Amino acid sequence: MELKKLKARLSTATRGHKLLKDKSDEMVRRFTVLLKEDKRLRGEVEEGLSSALKQYALAGSLTPSYVQETAFSMPTVALETECGTESIMGVDVPKIVLSQGEAKSRLPYAYSEITSEADGSVQMVSSLLPKLLRLAEVEKAVRLLADEIERNKRRVNALEYIMIPQLEETIKYIRDKLDENERAAIVRLMKVKSIKT
C-alpha cells in the first residue's frame, strides 16, 4: 500500500516538475521580451528628457526665473491614470492607462512671455509622459517576473534534487524489502516441503 502511494506521489512530483520547468521557461522568455522593451523605452525616455532639459535650460537662461516659474506653475491639462493589473504566467503586473482631459489652451502661458525653447521643452515632456508611464509599468513587471522566476527555480530545484530522489530511494528500499520478504517466504516454504517429504 505504501509502495503504491509513493509511486503515485513520484508520478505527481515528476509531472509537477515538468510543468514548473515549462512555466519557468515561458516566464524567462517573456522576461527577456520585457527586458528588451525596457531597454528600448529607457533609451528613448533618457534621450527625450535630455533634449527637453537642454531646451529648458536654454529657455531659463533667456527668461527671468520669476517669469518662468509663473508660466510653468499653471497646468492646462488634467491627467488621470487608471491603475490595474494583468496576469503574466500567474504573476500580477501593473497596467497603467493614461487619459488626458481637455486642454484649456495649448500652452500654459502667453507666447510673448516665454521663448520658443520653452515651448519645445513643454511639448517634449508632454509627449514623453506616456512613455514614462509605460517604462514604469514595464520595469515593475520585470522586477516582479524576476522574483517569480527565482521562486519558481527554487521549487523546480527542490523537486529535482530533493523530493524526487528521496521518493525514488524510498521506493527502491521498499521494493528491496518486499523482494527480500518474498525470498524468505519461498525459502521457508521449501524447508517446510523438504521436512514433509
C-alpha positions as CSV (number, residue, x, y, z in Angstrom):
1,M,0.0,0.0,0.0
2,E,2.8,2.4,1.0
3,L,4.6,1.5,-2.3
4,K,1.5,2.3,-4.3
5,K,1.1,5.7,-2.5
6,L,4.8,6.5,-3.0
7,K,4.6,5.7,-6.8
8,A,1.6,7.9,-7.1
9,R,3.5,10.7,-5.3
10,L,6.5,10.2,-7.5
11,S,4.4,10.4,-10.6
12,T,2.7,13.6,-9.4
13,A,6.1,15.1,-8.4
14,T,7.6,14.3,-11.8
15,R,4.6,15.8,-13.7
16,G,4.7,18.9,-11.4
17,H,8.4,19.2,-12.1
18,K,7.8,19.2,-15.8
19,L,5.0,21.7,-15.6
20,L,7.1,24.0,-13.4
21,K,10.0,23.7,-15.7
22,D,7.8,24.6,-18.7
23,K,6.3,27.6,-16.8
24,S,9.8,28.7,-15.8
25,D,11.0,28.6,-19.5
26,E,8.0,30.6,-20.7
27,M,8.5,33.2,-17.9
28,V,12.1,33.6,-18.9
29,R,11.1,34.1,-22.5
30,R,8.5,36.8,-21.5
31,F,11.1,38.3,-19.1
32,T,13.6,38.8,-22.0
33,V,10.9,40.3,-24.2
34,L,10.0,42.8,-21.4
35,L,13.7,43.4,-20.7
36,K,14.3,44.4,-24.4
37,E,11.3,46.7,-24.3
38,D,12.5,48.2,-21.0
39,K,16.0,48.9,-22.6
40,R,14.4,50.5,-25.7
41,L,12.0,52.6,-23.7
42,R,14.7,53.7,-21.2
43,G,16.9,54.9,-24.1
44,E,14.0,56.8,-25.8
45,V,13.0,58.5,-22.5
46,E,16.5,59.4,-21.5
47,E,17.2,60.9,-24.9
48,G,13.9,62.8,-24.9
49,L,14.4,64.1,-21.3
50,S,18.0,65.1,-22.1
51,S,17.0,67.2,-25.1
52,A,13.9,68.7,-23.2
53,L,16.2,69.7,-20.3
54,K,18.7,71.3,-22.7
55,Q,15.9,73.3,-24.2
56,Y,14.5,74.2,-20.8
57,A,18.0,75.3,-19.6
58,L,18.4,77.5,-22.7
59,A,14.9,79.0,-22.1
60,G,15.9,79.6,-18.5
61,S,19.0,81.5,-19.5
62,L,16.9,83.7,-21.8
63,T,14.0,84.3,-19.4
64,P,13.9,85.7,-15.9
65,S,13.3,82.9,-13.3
66,Y,10.2,84.5,-11.8
67,V,8.5,84.7,-15.2
68,Q,9.5,81.1,-15.9
69,E,8.1,79.9,-12.5
70,T,4.9,81.7,-13.0
71,A,4.4,80.4,-16.5
72,F,5.0,76.8,-15.6
73,S,3.1,76.8,-12.4
74,M,-0.3,76.8,-14.2
75,P,-1.4,73.4,-15.6
76,T,-3.6,73.4,-18.7
77,V,-4.3,69.7,-18.9
78,A,-5.8,67.3,-16.3
79,L,-4.2,63.9,-16.4
80,E,-5.8,60.8,-15.0
81,T,-4.4,57.4,-14.6
82,E,-6.3,54.2,-14.2
83,C,-4.2,51.6,-12.4
84,G,-5.0,47.9,-12.7
85,T,-3.2,44.6,-13.0
86,E,-2.8,42.0,-15.7
87,S,-1.5,38.5,-15.3
88,I,1.6,37.2,-17.0
89,M,2.0,33.5,-16.2
90,G,0.2,33.9,-12.9
91,V,2.1,37.0,-11.9
92,D,0.0,40.1,-11.4
93,V,1.8,43.0,-13.0
94,P,0.7,46.6,-13.1
95,K,-1.3,48.0,-16.0
96,I,-1.5,51.8,-16.2
97,V,-3.9,53.6,-18.6
98,L,-3.3,57.4,-19.1
99,S,-6.3,59.6,-20.0
100,Q,-6.0,63.3,-20.7
101,G,-8.7,65.8,-20.0
102,E,-9.4,68.7,-22.4
103,A,-6.7,71.4,-22.7
104,K,-7.7,74.9,-21.8
105,S,-5.1,76.2,-24.3
106,R,-2.2,74.6,-26.0
107,L,0.5,76.0,-23.6
108,P,0.1,77.4,-20.1
109,Y,1.5,80.8,-20.8
110,A,1.4,83.7,-23.3
111,Y,3.8,83.4,-26.2
112,S,5.2,86.9,-25.5
113,E,6.4,85.9,-22.0
114,I,8.5,82.8,-22.8
115,T,10.9,81.8,-25.5
116,S,10.2,79.1,-28.2
117,E,12.7,76.8,-26.5
118,A,10.4,76.6,-23.5
119,D,7.5,75.7,-25.9
120,G,9.7,72.9,-27.3
121,S,10.6,71.6,-23.9
122,V,7.0,71.6,-22.7
123,Q,5.9,69.7,-25.8
124,M,8.7,67.2,-25.5
125,V,7.9,66.5,-21.8
126,S,4.2,66.1,-22.5
127,S,5.0,63.7,-25.4
128,L,7.3,61.7,-23.1
129,L,4.7,61.2,-20.3
130,P,3.0,58.1,-21.9
131,K,6.5,56.6,-22.4
132,L,7.5,57.3,-18.8
133,L,4.3,55.6,-17.5
134,R,4.9,52.6,-19.9
135,L,8.5,52.5,-18.7
136,A,7.4,52.4,-15.0
137,E,4.9,49.7,-15.9
138,V,7.5,47.5,-17.7
139,E,10.2,48.0,-15.1
140,K,7.8,46.9,-12.3
141,A,6.7,43.9,-14.4
142,V,10.4,42.9,-15.0
143,R,11.1,43.1,-11.2
144,L,8.0,41.0,-10.3
145,L,8.8,38.4,-13.0
146,A,12.4,38.2,-11.9
147,D,11.2,37.5,-8.3
148,E,8.7,34.9,-9.5
149,I,11.3,33.2,-11.8
150,E,13.7,32.9,-8.8
151,R,10.9,31.4,-6.6
152,N,9.9,29.0,-9.4
153,K,13.6,28.0,-9.9
154,R,13.8,27.1,-6.2
155,R,10.7,24.9,-6.4
156,V,12.0,23.2,-9.5
157,N,15.3,22.5,-7.8
158,A,13.6,21.3,-4.7
159,L,11.6,18.8,-6.7
160,E,14.5,17.8,-8.9
161,Y,17.3,17.4,-6.3
162,I,15.4,16.6,-3.1
163,M,11.9,15.3,-3.3
164,I,12.1,13.1,-6.4
165,P,15.4,11.4,-5.4
166,Q,14.1,10.8,-1.9
167,L,10.9,9.2,-3.3
168,E,12.9,7.1,-5.7
169,E,15.2,5.9,-2.9
170,T,12.3,5.1,-0.6
171,I,10.5,3.2,-3.4
172,K,13.7,1.2,-4.1
173,Y,14.1,0.4,-0.4
174,I,10.5,-0.8,-0.1
175,R,10.9,-2.9,-3.3
176,D,14.1,-4.5,-2.0
177,K,12.5,-5.2,1.4
178,L,9.4,-6.8,-0.3
179,D,11.7,-8.9,-2.5
180,E,13.6,-10.0,0.5
181,N,10.5,-10.9,2.3
182,E,9.2,-12.9,-0.7
183,R,12.5,-14.8,-1.0
184,A,12.4,-15.6,2.7
185,A,8.9,-16.9,2.4
186,I,9.9,-19.1,-0.6
187,V,12.8,-20.4,1.4
188,R,10.5,-21.2,4.4
189,L,8.1,-23.0,2.1
190,M,10.9,-25.0,0.5
191,K,12.1,-26.0,4.0
192,V,8.6,-27.0,5.1
193,K,8.2,-29.0,1.9
194,S,11.5,-30.7,2.4
195,I,10.6,-31.6,6.0
196,K,7.3,-33.1,5.0
197,T,8.8,-35.3,2.4
